[in-house]
Each structure stands twice: as structure tokens, then as C-alpha cells.
């Protein structure tokens, strides 16, 4: 894109920005956040502590970030896209050497008063960097493989460090986001086939040489969950029991036996969807899925309506990120995929995931506010 016209972002008043704010995206986001507090209150045994109040304070803080990002100048995010990526990458590398170990993985970085999980931030930073990189590439450049080498490197470096933490779920998410971005910008279809074949060829080496024993056990348990029902298969079997026992309408709020009696592990984080299903039944779980689907559709149309390529790619990239988040988590807790550490977006207890998601929603709102602004590559 080579022209810059329509309303200038620097001259746009707050009232003008507010008039372009996407309430159709904001409202369902808030509905899920409120639902998360409802479920976390139940997870705490009918108390605001230890989960619901902590999450409420995190939501307030992250909302400030959300609005700050949403109403800022889009040019700031274009100019600083690589800075955000490099910053997130540095945090990923630091975790490898000085990170805190929890639940068998070295994924958290202590800032003294709070622990953060940098792997959550790299998802959004990667989307931002890839959007910046591809925004002004023309069709000829996008047809040449050499112009994908830098994006492949952008994926490979954090992927390796995240895989070593180990955090297989986030690593897979990063790879899928990047592949999706490549498809969106128009990469040659035969490259995807070649990549798939190379992945299959590398699978045995990864299985025997790179994966930890517990990771292999998770995959084996996925194929045969009854094989070790009290060991590796315990989580998924309890999740199935809890979700299935909810039936159509659920057992009632704060009346789930598996979750309230602590048979369900990690009910406030990775397995919160199962707790929702046990207490609110198929109807409650289905309604959450419909809200998630609605958010994805709104993000898709937000991308289609952007007249500048950067905004389009940011919305498409975050849409992929959000979809992959909930698709993997829900498939995991229902036994449709092996167990990996992926939280349920906007629902699971925790600050890093929430912060990265609201940051991403803020970027998409920013793209919507500036959707009519055409941007040139000059100055960026």
C-alpha cells in the first residue's frame, strides 16, 4: 500500500475513536470474563478466595491495558512491533536459565511480587511481528520462499526454547499460528505439503530424542486412557466423568461432585471447562462455545473490514490464536487430543494468559478504530 489518506490517527479525537469501538467484540469478551468469575467462585468452594478475587483484580488491571492499547495510535504498534517481539523473546530465553519450576516445567519468571509466563506473551508478540513483516510485501515477494525465512526464524527460536521448558502446548500453538499466517498471506500451497512430509519424517527423532517420558505417556494415554487410570490417565478420566455427569442441564451451581470434592485436578485452570460442564451441563458448555464462535466470527469480519494490511493481519493472527487456544483446551479435556498445558481463554485462572489475551483484543480494537486509515510503508 502506497497512499495515506482518510482520517489521520494523530488528529482523531477520543469521541471519534469511541464511535468506531467494536461493542460487538467487547461485550462477549466481558460476558466470558464474568462467567469465569462465577465458575472460579465455585472452584473456591463458594468463596472469593483463593481464585475469584485474585482473578477479579487481574481483570481490572488487564482492562486498563486493553483500553490503553485500543485507543492508542496504530502507528505506534507498527513501529514497535519488532521491539515487542524481541522483548518477549528475551523473557523466553531468561526463563530457560533463571525461571521458576512448577508442576515439572520451567515456565515462570519471577518479578518479585508476581510470577509471569513469558510463553503466553510470545503468542501475541509473534502475531504483531508477522503482521508488521508481511504488511507491505507484494504478491511477487510473497511468492518467493526466501521472504519466509525470517518469519520461520521468528517461529523457530522461541519454539525451541519453549519446547525445552517443556511446554509442548504453547509450542504447537505458535507453529499453528505461524502456519495460519503463512496461509493468509498467500504462501505457495506446495510448501505446506513439504513441511507436513518433513514433520512426519522428523517425528520418530522427536519422539525418542526430544520428548520427555511424561509427554510420551500423555500421548499413549490419549490413545488408551484406561491403561493407567490412576496414573497418567487420571486427569482425563476424571474430566470425562465430571463432564458426562453434568448431563443436559448440569448438577447445579456449586453442586458438582467431582470438582467440589477435588477429584478433578486443575479445575481452576486447564480443566475449568469440565467444571463448567459438570455444574451447568451441556447447555452451559454449548453456550460458552457459541460465545467463543461469535468472537471468532467478529474477529474475522473485523479483519475483512480493515483497509490497511497491518490491521487485517493483526485481526486474522489474533483470531487464529484465540481459536487455537480454546480448540486445543476443549479437545484436550474431552479426550479428543492429548493432554497439554493450554488454558481456556478468558476463563482459566491466571494472569499471564489473561494479560496477553486482553492485549490482543486491544490490538484488534485498535485495528477497528483505524480500519479506514490506509498506511504507507514509508517511515516504518
JOVENGI-V484417 format. One record per helix or strand of 2 or more residues. SS is the DSSP state (2 for helix, 1 for strand). FROM is the first residue (numbers start at 1). TO is the last residue. If there is no record, write none. Layout:
# JOVENGI-V484417
ss->[SS:SS]
from->[FROM:FROM]
to->[TO:TO]
This chain:
# JOVENGI-V484417
ss->[2:2:2:2:1:1:1:2:2:2:2:2:2:2:2:2:2:2]
from->[14:23:52:74:100:105:115:118:139:145:168:189:213:234:257:272:309:352]
to->[19:43:70:98:102:110:116:134:142:164:185:210:223:245:260:305:333:369]
